[in-house]
Amino acid sequence: MSVYLIDYENVKNLSGIGKLSEDDVAVIFYSKNANALTFETHRELQASKARIEYKCVEVGGKNALDFQLSSYLGYVVKSCEGKNCRICVVSKDKGFNFPVSFWKDEKNIDVELSADLFGKTQSKEAEEKNFAILKALKNSACKLKDEETEKIIEIISQFKTKQAINSNLNSYFCDSKKVGEINKVIKPFIKDKK
């Protein structure tokens, strides 16, 4: 059995949901900010053998959906206790690395993060590196917001050279002093980039 917790506000793509089996569960978290489906997606949902649940979350605060999905993740972990259950958070939001890592590494629960429903999950090495970068940034004196740390991870993952990373950080932050502080923190993680 697999349980998919889908951050629809973030991914907005349910392509492949029709391939899930009758043993699977897909819980789609959506809000008033993301509450529309294409006819193609609607057809695929109806064709799916999986049990589909919808969770309309209350918005009003920053990251409201993320907090509610993370809380529900704990509920699902408890519900799966003693069962052969795989749990997958489907989101491009790198902030989910923290709760996924907590359950996976500290509690030895089969939880993973995927950018799309049937896309490849991050390699273990990339996942560990991103988590280490997030942790280093959180523990630094940079005083970054969650969305800023997520953007830094996205830039590091997307660009192949240190120069491109630095240029994109400068474009995003428009603050050379802050980018200098960030570069000191991330330097050990991007040493392999030319």
C-alpha positions as CSV (number, residue, x, y, z in Angstrom):
1,M,0.0,0.0,0.0
2,S,1.2,3.5,-0.8
3,V,-0.2,6.8,0.5
4,Y,0.5,9.9,-1.6
5,L,0.1,13.3,0.2
6,I,-0.2,15.7,-2.7
7,D,0.6,19.4,-2.4
8,Y,-1.7,20.5,-5.3
9,E,-1.1,24.1,-4.6
10,N,2.5,23.5,-5.5
11,V,2.5,20.7,-8.1
12,K,-0.8,21.2,-9.9
13,N,-0.2,18.0,-11.9
14,L,-1.8,14.7,-11.2
15,S,-0.7,13.1,-14.4
16,G,-0.4,9.3,-13.8
17,I,-2.8,9.1,-10.9
18,G,-4.8,6.7,-13.0
19,K,-1.9,4.2,-12.7
20,L,-2.4,3.8,-8.9
21,S,-3.8,0.5,-7.6
22,E,-6.8,-0.1,-5.5
23,D,-4.5,-0.5,-2.5
24,D,-3.2,3.0,-2.9
25,V,-4.5,6.2,-1.3
26,A,-4.0,9.7,-2.8
27,V,-4.8,12.6,-0.5
28,I,-5.0,15.9,-2.5
29,F,-4.4,19.0,-0.4
30,Y,-5.7,22.1,-2.2
31,S,-6.9,25.6,-1.2
32,K,-8.9,28.4,-2.7
33,N,-5.6,29.4,-4.4
34,A,-5.5,26.1,-6.3
35,N,-8.9,24.6,-6.7
36,A,-9.4,24.0,-10.4
37,L,-9.0,20.8,-12.5
38,T,-8.7,20.3,-16.2
39,F,-11.1,17.9,-17.9
40,E,-8.2,15.6,-18.6
41,T,-7.2,15.5,-14.9
42,H,-10.9,15.0,-13.9
43,R,-11.1,12.0,-16.3
44,E,-7.9,10.5,-14.9
45,L,-9.1,10.9,-11.3
46,Q,-12.3,9.1,-12.2
47,A,-10.4,6.3,-13.9
48,S,-8.1,5.8,-10.9
49,K,-8.6,2.6,-8.9
50,A,-7.0,4.3,-5.9
51,R,-9.0,5.8,-3.0
52,I,-8.9,9.6,-3.6
53,E,-9.4,12.0,-0.7
54,Y,-9.6,15.8,-0.9
55,K,-8.5,18.1,1.8
56,C,-9.5,21.7,1.3
57,V,-7.2,23.6,3.7
58,E,-7.8,27.0,5.2
59,V,-5.4,29.7,4.0
60,G,-4.7,33.0,5.5
61,G,-1.2,32.5,6.8
62,K,2.0,31.8,5.1
63,N,2.6,28.1,4.4
64,A,-0.8,27.2,5.8
65,L,-1.1,24.2,3.4
66,D,2.4,23.0,4.2
67,F,1.7,23.0,8.0
68,Q,-1.6,21.1,7.5
69,L,0.0,18.6,5.2
70,S,2.9,18.0,7.6
71,S,0.5,17.5,10.4
72,Y,-1.5,15.0,8.4
73,L,1.8,13.2,7.5
74,G,2.1,12.4,11.3
75,Y,-1.4,11.1,11.3
76,V,-0.7,8.9,8.3
77,V,2.5,7.5,9.8
78,K,0.5,6.6,13.0
79,S,-2.2,5.0,10.9
80,C,0.3,2.9,9.0
81,E,2.0,1.5,12.1
82,G,2.5,-2.2,11.8
83,K,1.5,-2.3,8.1
84,N,3.6,-2.6,5.0
85,C,3.0,1.0,3.9
86,R,5.0,3.5,1.8
87,I,4.3,7.2,2.2
88,C,5.2,9.8,-0.4
89,V,4.9,13.6,-0.1
90,V,4.4,15.0,-3.6
91,S,5.6,18.5,-3.7
92,K,8.4,20.7,-5.2
93,D,8.6,22.5,-1.9
94,K,12.0,21.6,-0.4
95,G,10.7,22.6,3.0
96,F,9.2,19.1,3.2
97,N,12.7,17.7,3.4
98,F,12.6,18.4,7.2
99,P,9.5,16.3,8.1
100,V,10.4,13.6,5.6
101,S,13.9,13.4,7.0
102,F,12.5,13.3,10.6
103,W,10.3,10.3,9.9
104,K,12.7,8.5,7.6
105,D,16.0,9.0,9.5
106,E,15.0,9.3,13.1
107,K,12.0,7.0,13.1
108,N,12.9,4.6,10.3
109,I,9.6,5.1,8.5
110,D,9.3,4.6,4.7
111,V,8.6,8.3,3.7
112,E,9.9,10.0,0.6
113,L,9.6,13.3,-1.2
114,S,8.9,13.5,-4.9
115,A,8.5,16.5,-7.2
116,D,5.7,14.8,-9.1
117,L,3.4,11.8,-8.7
118,F,5.3,9.4,-10.9
119,G,8.6,11.3,-11.4
120,K,11.8,10.1,-10.0
121,T,12.4,11.0,-6.4
122,Q,15.6,12.8,-5.6
123,S,18.6,10.5,-5.3
124,K,19.6,9.7,-1.7
125,E,22.8,11.7,-2.2
126,A,21.0,14.8,-3.5
127,E,18.4,14.6,-0.8
128,E,21.0,14.4,1.9
129,K,23.0,17.3,0.4
130,N,19.9,19.5,0.2
131,F,19.0,18.7,3.7
132,A,22.5,19.5,4.9
133,I,22.4,22.8,3.0
134,L,19.0,23.6,4.6
135,K,20.2,22.8,8.0
136,A,23.4,24.9,7.6
137,L,21.4,27.9,6.3
138,K,18.9,27.6,9.2
139,N,21.8,27.4,11.7
140,S,23.7,30.4,10.1
141,A,23.5,34.0,11.0
142,C,21.9,34.8,7.6
143,K,18.3,35.1,9.1
144,L,16.6,33.7,6.0
145,K,12.9,33.1,5.5
146,D,11.7,29.6,4.5
147,E,11.0,30.6,1.0
148,E,14.5,32.1,0.7
149,T,16.2,28.9,1.8
150,E,14.0,26.9,-0.7
151,K,15.0,29.3,-3.5
152,I,18.7,28.9,-2.6
153,I,18.4,25.1,-2.8
154,E,16.5,25.5,-6.1
155,I,19.3,27.7,-7.5
156,I,22.1,25.3,-6.4
157,S,20.2,22.4,-8.0
158,Q,19.4,24.2,-11.2
159,F,22.8,25.8,-12.1
160,K,26.0,24.0,-12.8
161,T,28.7,26.6,-12.0
162,K,29.6,28.6,-8.9
163,Q,29.4,31.8,-11.1
164,A,25.9,31.0,-12.2
165,I,24.8,30.2,-8.7
166,N,26.3,33.5,-7.4
167,S,24.7,35.5,-10.3
168,N,21.3,34.0,-9.6
169,L,21.5,34.5,-5.9
170,N,22.4,38.2,-6.5
171,S,19.4,38.5,-8.9
172,Y,17.1,37.0,-6.3
173,F,18.3,38.8,-3.2
174,C,19.6,42.1,-4.7
175,D,21.8,42.4,-1.6
176,S,25.5,41.6,-2.2
177,K,26.3,41.5,1.6
178,K,23.6,38.9,2.2
179,V,24.7,36.9,-0.8
180,G,28.3,37.0,0.5
181,E,27.0,35.6,3.9
182,I,25.1,32.9,2.0
183,N,28.1,32.0,-0.1
184,K,30.2,31.4,3.0
185,V,27.6,28.9,4.2
186,I,27.0,27.0,1.0
187,K,30.6,27.0,-0.2
188,P,31.4,23.5,1.2
189,F,28.4,22.1,-0.6
190,I,29.2,23.5,-4.1
191,K,32.9,22.9,-4.1
192,D,32.5,20.3,-6.8
193,K,31.0,22.9,-9.2
194,K,33.5,24.7,-11.5
